[in-house]
Amino acid sequence: MWGGSLFLISLIFLFSCIFFMLFSCLLILVLTLFY
């Protein structure tokens, strides 16, 4: 029970980290293109 919930939380954390990195890279790319 606890292992499954811990795995789910870590998976969500991993996906949020990857999404944040991709979003920041895209933001930097847009800023460098427009300025």
PDB file of N, CA, C and O in Angstrom:
ATOM      1  N   MET A   1       0.836  -1.209   0.000  1.00  0.00           N
ATOM      2  CA  MET A   1       0.000   0.000   0.000  1.00  0.00           C
ATOM      3  C   MET A   1       0.873   1.263   0.000  1.00  0.00           C
ATOM      4  O   MET A   1       0.732   2.132  -0.860  1.00  0.00           O
ATOM      5  N   TRP A   2       1.781   1.342   0.987  1.00  0.00           N
ATOM      6  CA  TRP A   2       2.628   2.533   1.080  1.00  0.00           C
ATOM      7  C   TRP A   2       3.598   2.622  -0.080  1.00  0.00           C
ATOM      8  O   TRP A   2       3.893   3.712  -0.570  1.00  0.00           O
ATOM      9  N   GLY A   3       4.105   1.448  -0.528  1.00  0.00           N
ATOM     10  CA  GLY A   3       5.056   1.459  -1.637  1.00  0.00           C
ATOM     11  C   GLY A   3       4.417   1.981  -2.913  1.00  0.00           C
ATOM     12  O   GLY A   3       5.042   2.739  -3.655  1.00  0.00           O
ATOM     13  N   GLY A   4       3.173   1.581  -3.176  1.00  0.00           N
ATOM     14  CA  GLY A   4       2.482   2.028  -4.383  1.00  0.00           C
ATOM     15  C   GLY A   4       2.245   3.530  -4.379  1.00  0.00           C
ATOM     16  O   GLY A   4       2.456   4.202  -5.388  1.00  0.00           O
ATOM     17  N   SER A   5       1.805   4.055  -3.237  1.00  0.00           N
ATOM     18  CA  SER A   5       1.541   5.499  -3.154  1.00  0.00           C
ATOM     19  C   SER A   5       2.840   6.290  -3.263  1.00  0.00           C
ATOM     20  O   SER A   5       2.870   7.362  -3.869  1.00  0.00           O
ATOM     21  N   LEU A   6       3.914   5.760  -2.676  1.00  0.00           N
ATOM     22  CA  LEU A   6       5.216   6.422  -2.750  1.00  0.00           C
ATOM     23  C   LEU A   6       5.710   6.437  -4.191  1.00  0.00           C
ATOM     24  O   LEU A   6       6.273   7.430  -4.652  1.00  0.00           O
ATOM     25  N   PHE A   7       5.495   5.323  -4.906  1.00  0.00           N
ATOM     26  CA  PHE A   7       5.892   5.235  -6.310  1.00  0.00           C
ATOM     27  C   PHE A   7       5.112   6.242  -7.144  1.00  0.00           C
ATOM     28  O   PHE A   7       5.675   6.891  -8.027  1.00  0.00           O
ATOM     29  N   LEU A   8       3.815   6.374  -6.865  1.00  0.00           N
ATOM     30  CA  LEU A   8       2.965   7.313  -7.600  1.00  0.00           C
ATOM     31  C   LEU A   8       3.412   8.749  -7.347  1.00  0.00           C
ATOM     32  O   LEU A   8       3.471   9.553  -8.278  1.00  0.00           O
ATOM     33  N   ILE A   9       3.725   9.074  -6.098  1.00  0.00           N
ATOM     34  CA  ILE A   9       4.175  10.426  -5.749  1.00  0.00           C
ATOM     35  C   ILE A   9       5.500  10.755  -6.427  1.00  0.00           C
ATOM     36  O   ILE A   9       5.690  11.859  -6.936  1.00  0.00           O
ATOM     37  N   SER A  10       6.425   9.775  -6.429  1.00  0.00           N
ATOM     38  CA  SER A  10       7.728  10.005  -7.068  1.00  0.00           C
ATOM     39  C   SER A  10       7.574  10.150  -8.573  1.00  0.00           C
ATOM     40  O   SER A  10       8.292  10.931  -9.197  1.00  0.00           O
ATOM     41  N   LEU A  11       6.638   9.400  -9.168  1.00  0.00           N
ATOM     42  CA  LEU A  11       6.397   9.486 -10.607  1.00  0.00           C
ATOM     43  C   LEU A  11       5.843  10.864 -10.965  1.00  0.00           C
ATOM     44  O   LEU A  11       6.277  11.473 -11.943  1.00  0.00           O
ATOM     45  N   ILE A  12       4.888  11.355 -10.178  1.00  0.00           N
ATOM     46  CA  ILE A  12       4.311  12.684 -10.403  1.00  0.00           C
ATOM     47  C   ILE A  12       5.377  13.765 -10.234  1.00  0.00           C
ATOM     48  O   ILE A  12       5.415  14.733 -10.995  1.00  0.00           O
ATOM     49  N   PHE A  13       6.250  13.592  -9.222  1.00  0.00           N
ATOM     50  CA  PHE A  13       7.326  14.552  -8.985  1.00  0.00           C
ATOM     51  C   PHE A  13       8.292  14.568 -10.162  1.00  0.00           C
ATOM     52  O   PHE A  13       8.740  15.633 -10.587  1.00  0.00           O
ATOM     53  N   LEU A  14       8.618  13.375 -10.696  1.00  0.00           N
ATOM     54  CA  LEU A  14       9.537  13.268 -11.829  1.00  0.00           C
ATOM     55  C   LEU A  14       8.945  13.951 -13.056  1.00  0.00           C
ATOM     56  O   LEU A  14       9.635  14.702 -13.745  1.00  0.00           O
ATOM     57  N   PHE A  15       7.659  13.691 -13.333  1.00  0.00           N
ATOM     58  CA  PHE A  15       7.024  14.299 -14.494  1.00  0.00           C
ATOM     59  C   PHE A  15       6.927  15.813 -14.363  1.00  0.00           C
ATOM     60  O   PHE A  15       7.082  16.531 -15.351  1.00  0.00           O
ATOM     61  N   SER A  16       6.673  16.306 -13.154  1.00  0.00           N
ATOM     62  CA  SER A  16       6.597  17.756 -12.951  1.00  0.00           C
ATOM     63  C   SER A  16       7.970  18.397 -13.136  1.00  0.00           C
ATOM     64  O   SER A  16       8.069  19.506 -13.660  1.00  0.00           O
ATOM     65  N   CYS A  17       9.025  17.708 -12.710  1.00  0.00           N
ATOM     66  CA  CYS A  17      10.386  18.224 -12.894  1.00  0.00           C
ATOM     67  C   CYS A  17      10.726  18.299 -14.379  1.00  0.00           C
ATOM     68  O   CYS A  17      11.272  19.298 -14.846  1.00  0.00           O
ATOM     69  N   ILE A  18      10.399  17.228 -15.126  1.00  0.00           N
ATOM     70  CA  ILE A  18      10.680  17.200 -16.565  1.00  0.00           C
ATOM     71  C   ILE A  18       9.881  18.294 -17.277  1.00  0.00           C
ATOM     72  O   ILE A  18      10.409  18.979 -18.154  1.00  0.00           O
ATOM     73  N   PHE A  19       8.608  18.458 -16.901  1.00  0.00           N
ATOM     74  CA  PHE A  19       7.765  19.474 -17.521  1.00  0.00           C
ATOM     75  C   PHE A  19       8.295  20.878 -17.228  1.00  0.00           C
ATOM     76  O   PHE A  19       8.278  21.745 -18.101  1.00  0.00           O
ATOM     77  N   PHE A  20       8.766  21.101 -15.998  1.00  0.00           N
ATOM     78  CA  PHE A  20       9.307  22.403 -15.618  1.00  0.00           C
ATOM     79  C   PHE A  20      10.577  22.714 -16.401  1.00  0.00           C
ATOM     80  O   PHE A  20      10.778  23.849 -16.835  1.00  0.00           O
ATOM     81  N   MET A  21      11.439  21.707 -16.585  1.00  0.00           N
ATOM     82  CA  MET A  21      12.678  21.909 -17.349  1.00  0.00           C
ATOM     83  C   MET A  21      12.357  22.224 -18.808  1.00  0.00           C
ATOM     84  O   MET A  21      12.958  23.121 -19.399  1.00  0.00           O
ATOM     85  N   LEU A  22      11.410  21.488 -19.387  1.00  0.00           N
ATOM     86  CA  LEU A  22      11.027  21.732 -20.774  1.00  0.00           C
ATOM     87  C   LEU A  22      10.419  23.123 -20.929  1.00  0.00           C
ATOM     88  O   LEU A  22      10.706  23.825 -21.898  1.00  0.00           O
ATOM     89  N   PHE A  23       9.580  23.519 -19.974  1.00  0.00           N
ATOM     90  CA  PHE A  23       8.931  24.823 -20.034  1.00  0.00           C
ATOM     91  C   PHE A  23       9.941  25.954 -19.922  1.00  0.00           C
ATOM     92  O   PHE A  23       9.840  26.952 -20.636  1.00  0.00           O
ATOM     93  N   SER A  24      10.922  25.804 -19.025  1.00  0.00           N
ATOM     94  CA  SER A  24      11.947  26.840 -18.864  1.00  0.00           C
ATOM     95  C   SER A  24      12.823  26.931 -20.107  1.00  0.00           C
ATOM     96  O   SER A  24      13.206  28.028 -20.515  1.00  0.00           O
ATOM     97  N   CYS A  25      13.145  25.788 -20.716  1.00  0.00           N
ATOM     98  CA  CYS A  25      13.942  25.796 -21.948  1.00  0.00           C
ATOM     99  C   CYS A  25      13.172  26.488 -23.068  1.00  0.00           C
ATOM    100  O   CYS A  25      13.744  27.265 -23.832  1.00  0.00           O
ATOM    101  N   LEU A  26      11.874  26.206 -23.164  1.00  0.00           N
ATOM    102  CA  LEU A  26      11.045  26.829 -24.193  1.00  0.00           C
ATOM    103  C   LEU A  26      10.946  28.333 -23.958  1.00  0.00           C
ATOM    104  O   LEU A  26      10.980  29.114 -24.908  1.00  0.00           O
ATOM    105  N   LEU A  27      10.825  28.738 -22.702  1.00  0.00           N
ATOM    106  CA  LEU A  27      10.733  30.152 -22.359  1.00  0.00           C
ATOM    107  C   LEU A  27      12.020  30.881 -22.726  1.00  0.00           C
ATOM    108  O   LEU A  27      11.973  31.982 -23.275  1.00  0.00           O
ATOM    109  N   ILE A  28      13.167  30.277 -22.428  1.00  0.00           N
ATOM    110  CA  ILE A  28      14.461  30.873 -22.777  1.00  0.00           C
ATOM    111  C   ILE A  28      14.600  30.981 -24.294  1.00  0.00           C
ATOM    112  O   ILE A  28      15.096  31.985 -24.804  1.00  0.00           O
ATOM    113  N   LEU A  29      14.166  29.955 -25.009  1.00  0.00           N
ATOM    114  CA  LEU A  29      14.236  29.963 -26.473  1.00  0.00           C
ATOM    115  C   LEU A  29      13.384  31.093 -27.046  1.00  0.00           C
ATOM    116  O   LEU A  29      13.818  31.807 -27.950  1.00  0.00           O
ATOM    117  N   VAL A  30      12.172  31.249 -26.519  1.00  0.00           N
ATOM    118  CA  VAL A  30      11.271  32.309 -26.984  1.00  0.00           C
ATOM    119  C   VAL A  30      11.856  33.689 -26.682  1.00  0.00           C
ATOM    120  O   VAL A  30      11.795  34.590 -27.520  1.00  0.00           O
ATOM    121  N   LEU A  31      12.420  33.851 -25.490  1.00  0.00           N
ATOM    122  CA  LEU A  31      13.007  35.138 -25.113  1.00  0.00           C
ATOM    123  C   LEU A  31      14.200  35.483 -25.999  1.00  0.00           C
ATOM    124  O   LEU A  31      14.360  36.635 -26.402  1.00  0.00           O
ATOM    125  N   THR A  32      15.036  34.492 -26.304  1.00  0.00           N
ATOM    126  CA  THR A  32      16.195  34.756 -27.165  1.00  0.00           C
ATOM    127  C   THR A  32      15.757  35.034 -28.595  1.00  0.00           C
ATOM    128  O   THR A  32      16.426  35.779 -29.311  1.00  0.00           O
ATOM    129  N   LEU A  33      14.645  34.447 -29.020  1.00  0.00           N
ATOM    130  CA  LEU A  33      14.172  34.685 -30.382  1.00  0.00           C
ATOM    131  C   LEU A  33      13.563  36.076 -30.522  1.00  0.00           C
ATOM    132  O   LEU A  33      13.749  36.740 -31.542  1.00  0.00           O
ATOM    133  N   PHE A  34      12.835  36.515 -29.497  1.00  0.00           N
ATOM    134  CA  PHE A  34      12.134  37.792 -29.601  1.00  0.00           C
ATOM    135  C   PHE A  34      12.963  39.000 -29.198  1.00  0.00           C
ATOM    136  O   PHE A  34      12.596  40.132 -29.514  1.00  0.00           O
ATOM    137  N   TYR A  35      14.098  38.777 -28.491  1.00  0.00           N
ATOM    138  CA  TYR A  35      14.890  39.928 -28.056  1.00  0.00           C
ATOM    139  C   TYR A  35      16.229  40.017 -28.745  1.00  0.00           C
ATOM    140  O   TYR A  35      17.002  40.937 -28.476  1.00  0.00           O
TER     141      TYR A  35
END
